[in-house]
Amino acid sequence: MASLRILGIDPGLRTTGFGVIEAEGPRLHYIASGTIKTDAVAIGELPARLKIIFEGVREVAARYQPDCASVEIVFVNVNPQSTLLLGQARGAALAALVSGDLAVSEYTALQMKKAVVGHGQARKEQVQAMVARLLALPGEPGKDAADALGLAICHAHAGASFAAIARGGTLSRKAHAQYKKGRSY
C-alpha cells in the first residue's frame, strides 16, 4: 500500500501553523508540525509579513517533501479588514505551495473539525486533544499546529472521496466551498 505525505497549512498573519503526516491507507503517522511566526516584523509591515509566510511555507515544503497540501478556507469575519488581511496571508501560503508544484486541496474549519472531532462546532482544545490521540502524540500540539495537522488528517480521510466523486461526475473544483450570504462553508 502506497503512502501519501500530506502538508496541512493553517494560515494566519501573525502565526501560520503547519503539520505534516503520512497516510498509509487508514493509518496515519505524524512527521512534523510547528508554526511560522511573523512577530519579529512590525504590524504595519504587511509585505514583510507576507514574505515571511511565503518563504516559511516554501521551506517547510522543501524540507518535508509532501505529495500534496491542504489549506484552510478563509471564513468571512465580522471585521472585513481582518478577513482581508487573513486572505492575504492565505494567498502567500497558497502561492508558496503552488510555486513548488504541489496539488492543494481546500477545506473549511467546519469540515476539518467534523473530520477530526466529529462535529463542526468543536473548540480548539478538542481539536488539539483529538489530533494528539489520532496521531499517537505524547502531548498536545499548539493550537495553530493542531489545526494544520487537522487539515492534513481531513485530507487523508476525505481527499480520496472527493477525488472519486470528481472522477465520477462533473464536480467543479470549488463545489465543496459554497457561498451563501457572504459566508463560506
Buried (B, 14 or more C-beta within 10 A) or exposed (E): EEEBBBBBBBBBBBBBBBBBBBBEEEEBEBBBBBBBBBEEBEEEEBEEBBBBBBEBBBEBBEEBEBBBBBBBBBEBEEEEEEBEBBBBBBBBBBBBBEEBEBEBBBBBBBBBBBBBBEEBEBEEEBBBBBBBEBBEBEEBBBBBBBBBBBBBBBBBBBBEEBEEEEEEEEBEEEEBBEEEEEEBB
